[in-house]
Amino acid sequence: MLRMVWSQLRHTRGRSLAVFAAVLVATTGFTVLTGVAATSRLVARGSIDGQFRPSYDILVHPSRPADGLLHQDRPTAAYGGITLDQWRRIERIPGVEVAAPLAVLGLADIRPDLRVDVTDQVDRSAERQVIEVAPRLGADRGLSTLAAAPTYVYVSRRPLLALSRIIGDPGVFVYTDGTRINQTTSAAECPGTGGGGPLEVQPDGRRLQVCATAVGSFEPAARRTRVSALQAYQLLPGGTFRLASAITLGRPAAAIPATARLELRLPAVVPMLVAGIDPAAEARLAGLDRAVRQGRYLTGSDTIGPATGSSSTSPLTPVGRTGRAIPVLATTDLAVDEQMKLAMSRLAGRDARRVPGSTTEALWPLLHGSTGTPPKTAAYDLGQLYRARLDTALAGNTPLSGVQTLLRPASPAYAPRPDGTSRILPRVGEPGSTDQAVDDLWRDTWFGTGGAGTAESIILNGQSEEWSVTPVGSFAPSDLPTAGGAAQQALDLYRPAAPVGGDPRTRQLLADRPLLPGDDPLGYPPRPPHLLTTLTAAHDLYQSVRSPAADTPLSSVRVRVADIDRFDEVARERVRLVADEIVHQTGLTVEIVLGGSTVRSPVLLPANQLGRPDLTLAEARTRRGVAAEIVTAVDRKNVMLLGLLLVVCALLVGNAVSTAVRARRRELAVLACVGWPGWRLSQLVLTETTTLGLAAGLLGAGLSGPLGHLAGVQVSGTVVLLCTPIAVLLTAVAGALPAIQAARTRSAEALQATPAPARRSAPRRTFAGLALANLVRAPARTLAGAVSLAAGVGAVTVIAASLWAFHDGMVGSLLGQAVSVQVRGVDLVAVGGVLLFGLLSVADVLYLNVRERSAEFATLRAVGWPDSALNRLLVYEALGVGMLGCVLGTVAGLGSVALLVGHLDGRLAVLALAVTAAALLLTVLAALVPAILIRRLPTAALLAEQ
């Protein structure tokens, strides 16, 4: 049998090569295009109904997917990682209504103006005196308390000389009267300060330094309780005061203004998270522009510019220092919890006389052990101080504060416990962490030792200049439109739900109030973005400090999907479709938050060194409504189209094999006469076709790898191994019906010298009628060609509807399941392949018809029919097959669209007509090959045979 198979394949080279080529193209295309269709895909895993929709439906960020619940700080957890180009690509994805980017820059140390008036404590008759201001601070609802080191004010009637400038290296301190002191000598007089304190002129002309600090311990942990600042003021003859603890930068002492009141400036720091936004996108997504209270909203043109005024509240800041201004939209409500009570008293006069000339170590026991007058108490709140400073800045168009660093705390780390709670891990000193930076650059935070986690920092131009944070306006988080209600509280970017007591003991300790942050930049809970600038300003800032984050500045993108008004399977599928395309376009991590709800997870906040005990808190997190798992999978739509490609190829091969069986009726009849049973005849036909399939599959498997490499596609080994079985199975299925026909061959009937008389039919007087009669002669073949074409037309109709009528995003419900259609490049290639094989099937039908009726065409030519008439007949036959295929395909395509979206409109009707017209034109062009065959028919030989 194998020899017979080989002989048959050799003697029918044309048919064998055609079948071989068709199977090779189909199977190789399936293998390579399946590799293209492999994609990161989202799989929905359940839902929650109710107040289902926050302001955004999808959160895009660069980190790994979260397990379980979504933490509140997820939008702000990363400092960069997403490029502007990726954001723009997300914006252009069909179905995206708005994509709002967020570029988290870090915490700025905003310093409100804490002025303490101690004028009433001054004894104007005393030549020298010291006033003590002792702060006592509370945070964490009063559970964390700190008796901070006092601040001292030295007031003297004697001349006090302020530092003017520093010259040389090593430096020489030059004072306002021209006195010069070596920096090394000055620093030795006041260890730990670097020297440079003001000089008091003694009656004998000596100049004694007033050290700026009293130190009881140089240990970093004791900085807030054992290190006191000392500020020196001169009481002028007119009863006014002039600060001496300042640097005039070469200007005379008169550059420091005299004041009628002695107002002491104490350190106060409010850590505020700075983030860049796109103002237009944020307005559309969150309605931020409608929450502006004072000033104006941000515009896209707001960027970094020169500073317009003094932003410093420190008395030691050099006069005239300049910098750059960062425009911000600032919040009106920080939601912080920190209070301070200041006890002011005047110390014994005899101790004040020893202040000039005392070292930093000697000042501590001297001042700390002094007795004083009965204290006067004043209370301050950190949030109120900030609001007052913001109002002043907006009213006077002045900076809110000056900053020299942006701190980037890591998100809190959690460790699971056996009882189901998560323990918040304390701060750890890892290599590269900025505990030192926190101490050095954030040394004025009172509770800076009680935080959790680590951080890195960005230095803004070192110490040479300050950057001014300049508000253009303010916004009230409470005025923002509410989306999703309480069910979505944990997803609110600007009004996050604060942790509350998780058990009766903690609720009692907190007095049934939520836990709010204080001034610790690494403290718990994390802070939302409350200083908003533009992406342009963020980019300029990164460029100025040469940060690598300039290339990937965005921390997250919040996406709202269009056309969602209720929570159902279609809405979920619409969101999943957009999320899937975001992953495909950017490779970023997505979290679907549509339908989520706020849940409270128990966490344990360990005790700190400031008196706060262990607290069991209920932390707000989000249970995602459509829990999403990103998996590597093959797009089912692509597989369907590629499978359709194989089906159409099978119809093409089946037509060819069926025609070959019809042409070999006599040969098969002879074999039947010599005793071959029907099953063996069937086996012969199947062996011939599957041999071609095996050869095509082996070659296709060998070509898949190189072709995939050329196309930039990773073709998996499993898919390559499937190439050969698919090719064999394809040819076996295609040859099954012809094999059955061969098994039914009857020797007597097949060996008749003349064919059986044909059934009479009515005469055909038109080309169309004659063409119809010719097509009806072989109905199975005609139907196979029409079905092949219908598959291509139907696929093109669905894809074209998605691209044109539904803007590349068609979502609906089919048989109770949400289904979506979104077009990619692989889909266009697959649909093109299906349509091409459909057209080849039509051409094959016409070709086989011409071959089988070659004697008829020769007779028509002999009786005077010109080639143009024969070609016209052939065109009518092509139109007949094409019309049948187009009708079936258009009905199938439009029916699928109607079932999916629930309606049809005029656009789809126009689309169907356009696809039908194009398909008919291509069908007519497919008749060119049979037309060429007619011209080459050997008319004389065919008539002689008849």
Summary of the structure (lengths in Angstrom):
residues: 946
radius of gyration: 42.7
end to end distance: 33.3
largest distance: 146.8
contacts: 3309
relative contact order: 0.14
helix: 43%
strand: 23%
